[in-house]
Amino acid sequence: MPSITKTPVELTESFHHQITDDETAAMFRAALKLFDQWELTERQAAILLHVSKRTLSRWKAARMPGRLGQEGKVRLSHLMGIHKSLRIIFREPHRGYSWIKAPNTQFDGRSALDVMLGGTLGDLLRVRKLLEAEVFGG
């Protein structure tokens, strides 16, 4: 059993291999709704999921992702963690949705979306860690 002192990011990283296909599909559907709220382009959404626009279009039509490896599952988990933290920080959901695109001094004036569009798993993790530090006082 994991230590209770682990942060949500650490727990996610230790359990990513245990995410089921049903959980992956649910996170994917939630991510699609989140991308709509964030007003992302197809290209931006594809970058965050680390898939081609064509693959994303196919998955969206089926409302199910294709086979996702560990990195894909972790990406979805980080996106859900980012969303959850924003919902805790901002009582009004629209404020959290707009925060993603707002310039941020923590990212040298770039937005969280700009950082995440770097495309690496580390870019998603950077945003998630910043938000969780705010939520959990780290």
C-alpha positions as CSV (number, residue, x, y, z in Angstrom):
1,M,0.0,0.0,0.0
2,P,1.4,3.4,-0.9
3,S,2.4,5.9,1.7
4,I,-0.3,8.4,2.7
5,T,2.3,11.1,2.4
6,K,2.6,10.8,-1.3
7,T,1.3,13.6,-3.5
8,P,-1.4,12.9,-6.1
9,V,1.3,13.1,-8.8
10,E,3.4,10.5,-7.0
11,L,0.4,8.3,-6.6
12,T,-0.5,8.6,-10.2
13,E,3.0,7.7,-11.3
14,S,3.0,4.6,-9.1
15,F,-0.4,3.4,-10.2
16,H,-0.4,4.3,-13.9
17,H,0.2,0.7,-15.0
18,Q,-3.0,-0.2,-13.1
19,I,-5.3,2.1,-15.1
20,T,-7.9,-0.1,-16.8
21,D,-9.2,0.2,-20.3
22,D,-12.6,1.4,-19.0
23,E,-10.9,4.0,-16.8
24,T,-8.8,5.1,-19.8
25,A,-12.0,5.4,-22.0
26,A,-13.7,7.5,-19.2
27,M,-10.7,9.8,-18.9
28,F,-10.5,10.2,-22.6
29,R,-14.2,11.2,-22.8
30,A,-13.7,13.7,-19.9
31,A,-10.6,15.1,-21.7
32,L,-12.6,15.7,-24.8
33,K,-15.1,17.7,-22.8
34,L,-12.3,19.5,-21.1
35,F,-10.7,20.4,-24.4
36,D,-14.0,21.9,-25.5
37,Q,-14.1,24.0,-22.3
38,W,-10.5,25.1,-22.9
39,E,-11.4,25.9,-26.5
40,L,-8.5,24.0,-27.9
41,T,-8.0,23.4,-31.6
42,E,-7.7,19.8,-32.9
43,R,-4.0,20.3,-33.3
44,Q,-3.6,21.5,-29.7
45,A,-5.6,18.5,-28.4
46,A,-3.6,16.1,-30.5
47,I,-0.4,17.5,-29.1
48,L,-1.6,17.2,-25.5
49,L,-2.5,13.5,-26.1
50,H,0.6,13.0,-28.2
51,V,-1.3,11.6,-31.2
52,S,-1.8,12.7,-34.7
53,K,-4.8,14.8,-35.7
54,R,-6.0,11.9,-37.8
55,T,-5.8,9.5,-34.9
56,L,-7.6,12.0,-32.6
57,S,-10.4,12.4,-35.1
58,R,-10.9,8.7,-35.4
59,W,-10.9,8.3,-31.6
60,K,-13.4,11.2,-31.2
61,A,-15.7,9.7,-33.7
62,A,-15.7,6.4,-31.8
63,R,-15.8,8.2,-28.4
64,M,-13.1,5.8,-27.4
65,P,-9.3,6.0,-27.6
66,G,-7.4,3.3,-29.4
67,R,-4.8,1.4,-27.6
68,L,-2.9,3.7,-25.3
69,G,0.4,2.8,-23.7
70,Q,1.5,3.8,-20.3
71,E,2.5,7.3,-21.4
72,G,-0.9,7.9,-22.9
73,K,-2.6,6.8,-19.7
74,V,-0.3,9.0,-17.7
75,R,-1.1,12.0,-20.0
76,L,-4.8,11.5,-19.4
77,S,-4.2,11.2,-15.7
78,H,-2.2,14.4,-15.6
79,L,-4.9,16.3,-17.6
80,M,-7.6,15.1,-15.1
81,G,-5.3,16.1,-12.2
82,I,-4.9,19.6,-13.7
83,H,-8.6,19.9,-14.2
84,K,-9.3,18.7,-10.6
85,S,-6.9,21.2,-9.1
86,L,-8.4,24.0,-11.1
87,R,-11.8,23.1,-9.9
88,I,-10.6,23.2,-6.3
89,I,-8.7,26.5,-6.8
90,F,-11.5,28.3,-8.7
91,R,-15.1,28.1,-7.4
92,E,-16.4,29.3,-10.8
93,P,-15.4,26.7,-13.5
94,H,-15.0,29.4,-16.2
95,R,-12.2,31.0,-14.3
96,G,-10.3,27.7,-14.3
97,Y,-10.9,27.2,-18.0
98,S,-9.6,30.7,-18.8
99,W,-6.6,30.4,-16.4
100,I,-5.2,27.8,-18.8
101,K,-4.6,30.4,-21.5
102,A,-3.7,33.4,-19.3
103,P,-0.1,34.6,-19.0
104,N,1.5,33.3,-15.8
105,T,4.6,34.7,-14.1
106,Q,5.3,31.1,-12.9
107,F,5.9,30.2,-16.5
108,D,7.9,33.4,-17.4
109,G,4.8,35.1,-18.8
110,R,3.7,32.1,-20.9
111,S,0.3,30.4,-20.3
112,A,-0.1,26.9,-18.9
113,L,-1.4,25.9,-22.3
114,D,1.8,27.2,-23.9
115,V,3.8,25.1,-21.5
116,M,1.7,22.0,-22.1
117,L,2.0,22.4,-25.8
118,G,5.7,21.8,-25.5
119,G,4.4,18.3,-26.1
120,T,6.3,16.3,-23.5
121,L,5.0,14.5,-20.5
122,G,7.2,16.7,-18.4
123,D,5.4,19.8,-19.7
124,L,2.1,18.4,-18.4
125,L,3.7,17.4,-15.2
126,R,5.1,20.9,-14.7
127,V,1.7,22.4,-14.9
128,R,0.1,19.8,-12.7
129,K,2.8,20.2,-10.0
130,L,2.4,24.0,-9.9
131,L,-1.4,23.6,-9.4
132,E,-1.1,20.9,-6.8
133,A,1.5,23.0,-4.9
134,E,-1.2,25.6,-4.7
135,V,-3.9,23.1,-3.6
136,F,-1.8,21.2,-1.2
137,G,0.5,23.9,0.0
138,G,3.7,22.6,-1.4
